[in-house]
């Protein structure tokens, strides 16, 4: 029987996973509180609803959704912090809930505003502490320290106390620290949150290079869809604990049909055109989408040229954020 090659085995497997949270229902008055004390009433919230997905080695996957969609819950289940109520999870072939210590030596995790750096010590002290505690071989540590120092521009910061770093500097140092042990998979929860433009560009460029050069598998969440589109090749969209889309960004654009918006400024009422559908209006400014993305450009331009009292015309590529927002609006009905 033919053996399955290691690279053909999915790095992440989530199979029919459900995660519920239970909390006590708050009461409004003393009588309800006394009744509740004798017979507590609970509210069950479903964070993940029977979801399934796989991620292969070397994939860079964006994991997106509104607040409360289940993104952070998934990350915590994959890293062994939480356990699902039902379903199976495997990370590098291991069950995170049963093999958390072993798994932590193979993965890296970065949760937004949290840090593993020692607050009142230089950055290099935190790095050396990790080398000792995690028993990272000298050659691996030196090689990775050199790489992260160069690519994340940490040289001037290694002897700086963590409390003296800006948010962008600390995020770079945290990312460098989680890479010291050569993780095969990294989970990043809002890694660009609060970063200025320059720090964000540095973070994104480094992650893309890490994925391309070392084939590190990356699962990343962010509320900035533009960042996700720049970083990842695949996007998984969550809504109320359910996966509503799994594919690449072009496929996501195709779901919405038109990938362009036509912005028109015209005096009077908004024009009616066969090729375009009116999306919104504000005063003399109107936004349209194409009824069919296969309509030839020359046909569209002929229609636009017939508009009377046209003051301004602009064709823009629809932002990925607008596409996702429209998709969520449709789901809500």
Secondary structure by P-SEA (a helix, b strand, c coil): cccccccccccbbbcbbbbbbbbbbbbccaaaaaaaaabbbbbbbbcccccccccccccbbbbbbcccccaaaaaaaaaccccccbbbbbcccccccccaaaaaacccccccccccccccccaaaaaaaaaaaacccaaaaaaaaaaaaaccccccccccccccccaaaaaaaaaaaaacccccbbbbccccccccaaaaaaaaaaaaaaaaaccbbbbbbcccaaaaaacccbbbbbccccccccccaaaaaaaacccbbbbbbbcccbbbbcccccccccccbbbbbbccccccaaaaaaaaaacccccbbbbbcccaaaaaaaaaaaaac
